[in-house]
Amino acid sequence: MAILFEILRSGNDFSCKADGGAPFFVGRRVPYDGNIGLYNIFAKSKIERLNYNASDFAKQHEFWATFIEPTALCEGRNFLTLNTYDRAAFTFGFGQFAAHVPNGDFVKYFRAMLALPNADDYFPNIKLISNRICKVELPPAKPIQLESDTSTDELMKYLNPDLSEVQDAEVIAAAKFIHWTSQSVAARNAQVEEMILTFRSSMQAADKRVGIDGRTADQCCVIADILHQGRGGKMTWPLVDAALKSSKPFDNLIAIGAPKWDGRKKTLKEATHARG
C-alpha cells in the first residue's frame, strides 16, 4: 500500500512524516546560482548519519567496495545526501547520482529501485516499462515515458518541477528516497551496486582511451573520480594521458581540475593514500 507523506516546515527547514510516523529531516531551502532548492548535508544538519563504509560491503563486493570509498568520502559519504538546486534538478545518494544525464547513474539507480518489491509503496504511479521510467495515470491514459536515450527532462520535472522555488512535489520526492533508503538495506545496496557499475565502466573507458593496464589502484581511483565529477571538462582525456606519461602520474592526476576543487582533491589524495 502506498505510503502517505506529510510535509512539515519550520522556517527554511523541511521535514516529513511517513504514514503518521516520527518526523524525519529532508532538507533546507537554500539559494544557489540563481536557483532555489533543498540541501541536507551541512554543519548541524538533522539528517540521519547513514554513511557508506567499505567494510560493510567488502564481503559482497571485495576490491570494488574499497575502490569507490574515496569518491564516497569526497561526495559526503551519506546514503541520504540530497540537493535539488542545480542544473541536475535532483541529485541523491552517497555518490550524488544526478538526474540530468540520460542513461546516467541516477536513471540506472532509479530503475534498480523500481525493480524492488516495495517500489509501489513509494512510487505507486511510476513503473518500469521496457526498462524505461514511466509515469502511469489511471486508465485510459497512456503511460508517460519520463526518460530516453537523449533526455531526462520529464523525469527532472517530475522530481523537481521548478528551480525557482521549493515545491511540494520536490519535498515529497526527496522524502520518498530518504525514507526508503533509511528503512531498506536493499535500497542502500542499489546505490552501492550502481556506484560500482559506474566505476567499472569508467575503468573500461579509461583503458580504451589512455591505457591503464598495470597502473596502480590509487592512480585508477583518481581517474574514476575525475570522470565521476567531470572536473576535467572537455580536456579530460588529454589531461589524464599527459599525467600518466609524466614522472609523477598520481600527483599530476590529482592536480586535474580548477582550483575551486582543491578541497576535494586534497580529500581524494588523503583517502587514496590511506587505503594504500
N, C-alpha and C positions, 0 to 999 in steps of 0.2 A: 504494500500500500504506500502511496506517495507520502513523503514526509512534508509536513506543513512548516514553513519557516516564517517566523515573525521578526520584523526589523525593530531594533531598539537603537535610539540615537541619543547621545549625550555630547552636546557641542559638536565638535568635528569627528567624534569617535562613533563608529557603527559596530553594534553587536547584533546577535540573532539568538532566537530560541528555536529549537527543532522539536516539533510536537509538544510544545509547552515545557520542555526540559530547562536545564540551567542555562543561563545566557553564556555565550562564548564570543570572544572578540573576533571581529572580521577585519577591520582596518580603519585607518584615519584618513579623512579627507585632506588632500594636500594639493598645492599647485605645482605644476612642472611645465616649464617651457610653453606657457600659454594654455595648457590643459589643466583640468581638474580631475583627480581620480583618487583611488584608495591605495594605501601602503600600510604594511603591518610589521615591518622589521625595523625597529628603531630603539633607541635607549628607553628603557622602562615600558616598552610595549607589553600589552597584556596578552599577546598571542602565546599559545601553548608552546613550550620549548620541546619540539619534536624533531630532533636533529638526526641527520644521516651520519652513521658511523660505519666505516668499512667492516669492522669486526662483526657487526650484526648480520652481514650478508656474505661473509667470506666463505662459509661452508657451501653456499649455493653457487656463488659466482667467482670464487677463488681470486686470481690475479686481478680481474676486472673490477671487483669491489674496491680494491685499493687504488687502482688506476684512476677511477673517477673522483676519488675523495678530495684531491687538491682543488679541483674546479668546484666541487660542492662547497668547500670552505670559502672560496672566492665569491660564490653566489649567495652566501649567508647560511648555508647548511640546513636550514629548516625546511622540512617537508611541506610546511604550510605557508611558505613565502608567497606574497601576493603583491603585484602592482597593476593598476589599471589606468595609468596616467600618460603613457607614451604611445608612440605610433603602433605598437603591437596590440593596443587596446586591452589585452588581458594576458598577463604573464603569471605563471604559477609553478610552485614546486622548488625543491632544493637545487634543481638545475635551471630554474627560471625559464621554463618552456614558454615560448612566445607564440601567440595565436595568429600572427600576421603572415606566417610563412606557409604557402601551400605544401601539403605533404611533409610539413616540418615536425619538429619534436612535439609541440603541443597537440597538433592534429593527430599524430600517431598515438600519443599518450591518451587522448580523449577517446579515440577508437577503442583502445585496450580497456579503458574504464567502462565504456558502454557494453563491453562483452562480459562484464562481471555479473554474477547472478542477481545482485541487488541494485542494478543500474536503474530499474524502473522506480525504485524508492526515491531516487534523487532527480532523475530527469525522465519523467514519465512520457513526455512529448518529444523526446529526442531518441532516434533509433539509428542503428547501423543498417543501411540498405545498400547492398552491393559494395560493402566496405566504405561507404560514404556516410558522413554525419548528416542526418536529415531531421527536419522538424516535421512532426506528424500531427496534423489537426484532425478534428472529428470528421468522419465521412460525411459527404462525398468529396471533401477537399483532398487534393493530391499532396503527397509529401513534398516538402520544400528542401532541396539539397543545399546545405549550408557551406560546403567547401568542394573544391575541384582541384585539378592539376594546376590551375592558373590563378585561383583566387580563394581567399577566406573571408571576403568582405561580409557576407551574410552571417558567418559564424561570429565574427567580431561584433557585428551589430546585435546579434542575439545575446552575447555575453556582456556587452558594454555599448548600449545604444547611442551614447552621446559623450564625447570627450570634453565638452564644455562644463559639465557638472555631474556629480554623482547621482545616478538614477537607482530607483528601487530594484530594477531588473539586474543591475550590476552588483548590488549588495547581495541579492538572493543567489545569483550565480556563484559569487565568491564564497558565500556561506555554505553552499552545497559542496563545493570542492573541499573546503576546510573541514567541515563536519565529517564527510565521507572519508577523507584521508586520516583524520584523527581516530575514527572508530574502526577502521578496516586495515588489517595487515595486507590484504590483497591489493588494496588501493595504493599503499606505500610500495609494495613490490612492483606495481605497474610503473611507478616513477623510476625506480632503480633499473628495471629492465629496459625502459626506453632510453635512459641515460647511457647504459652500456651499449645498446644497439647504435646510438648516435656516435659514440666514441669508436666503436668498431668500424663504422662506416667512414669516419674521419681518418682513421689509420689506413684503410684501404685506399682512400682518395689520395692521401699523402704519399703512399708508396708508389702509386701510379704517376704522380706529378713530379716528385723530387727524389724518390727512392729512400726508404728509411730502414731497409733490411740491415740488421746489425747495429742499428742505433740503440743507445741506452734508453731505459724506460723513462728517465727524467726528461730527456730531450723529446721523446714521443708524447709525454704528458703535456709539455708546454705547447707543442704543435696542436694537440687536441683542444687545449684551452683557447688558443688563438682562433681556431676555427669555430669553436662554440660561441665565443663572444663576438667574433667578426672584427677584432680590433686592427687587423692588418689591412682592411679595406680591399680595394682593387689590386693592391700590390702584394697581397698575402703570399702568393707562391714565389714570386721573385725574392721577396724578403726572407722567406723561410729557406729557399735554396741557397741564398748568399750566406745565411747564418750557418747552415750545415756544412758549407765548404770552408768556413773560416777556422782559425786556430782555436777559437773558443765558442763552439756551437751552442752550448747551453746558455751562456751569458748573452750571446747575441740573439738567441731566440727569445729570451726573457725581455730583451730591450725593445722588441717589436711592439708598436702601438704608441699612441700620443701620450705626452706627459700626464694628461688627466687620468691615465690608467696606472700611474706609478704605484699607487697603493695596492691595487690588485696584483700587479706584477711582483711586488715585494711579498705579498701573502703567498702567491704561487711558488715563488722561489723557496721560501721557507718551508712550505708544505711538501714540495717535492724532495728537498734535501732531507727532511725529517723522515721520509719513507725510504731513504737510501737510493 
